Amino acid sequence: MKFPHHVAIIMDGNRRWSQHRGLPTLDGHRAGVESMHSTIEYLGNYHLKYLTIYGFSTENWSRDPDEIEGLFHLYAEVLNKESHELYRRGVRLHHV
């Protein structure tokens, strides 16, 4: 079977996941980031050329400002932590 050159993932349901478990919303977003990390590692085995991650929609701007701030802090934390490894692997990031 031939593997695609481009995979797109919509990160959806993290807040519902945490609410269903009675956890803070940010815990759901953290779990989503951890799941995405595992997915990226898996896809790396297939020499994927392009990966698109849709992590924040225009509708998300209507959420509680504290949740939005927490989510962006989480994204920044992950990118700061992973930036050296991404660079080492030749990964280029484009934020849209």
N, C-alpha and C positions, 0 to 999 in steps of 0.2 A: 504494500500500500504506500502511495506517495504522500508525504507529509506536506501540509500547506506552507507557503512562504509567509503568510500573514495570518495572525490570530487576533481577534478582538474580544475583550472581556469587559462586561459591564458589572461593576461591583455594586450589587443591589441586595438588600435584605439584611444588612448587618444590624441596623437599628431594630428591626422586627425580631431578629435572632436574640438580641440582648433583652428586649422587652419580654419575650416569651419565657426567658429564664429568670426574670426578675433582677437583671443586672443593669448597671449604669450603661447608658447609650455608648459611651466611649469604649467600654469593654467589647461591645459588638464590633465597633470599628477596628479595634486592635485585633480581634479574632479574624476579621476580614483581611487585614494587612498580613497577618501570619499565614492565612490560607493562600493569599496572593504570592507570598514569598515561596511557599512550597510549589505552587503552580509554575512560577518562573524557573525555579530549579529544575523541575521536571521538563519543561519545554526547552531548557538549555541543552538537554541531552539530544535534541533533534536539530540543533543548529538553525533554529528559527530566525528568519531574517527580520521580520517586523512583528512587534507585539504592541497592540493598542490597548490601553487600560483606561476605561471611562470611569472615573472615580468621584465626580461631582457634577451634578446636573444643575441647570438653571433653576429648577424647582427647589433645590436644596437651599437656595438663598432665603427661602421663607421660613426656614427652621429657626429654632432658638439661637440667638447670637452666641451663647456659650457653647452650644454644640458645634456650630460652625468654627468657632475659634479653636476648640479642642481638636476638631478634625484636621484643620490646617496645621496645628502644632504637631499632630501625629504624623502627617505627611512630611513635614520638615524634619522631624526627628528621624524618620526612616531614611529619607534621602541623605541626611548628614551621616548616618551610621553606615549606609551601604555605598556611598559615593566612590570610595577608593576601590572597592571590589568591582563595581560597575565599570569604572575607568580601566582597571586591569583587564577586564574581559572585552574591552572595546565597545562597550554599550554607549550609545548616544541617546540622550533624553531630549524630547521636544515637548514643552508644556504649551498647551493651546488654551 
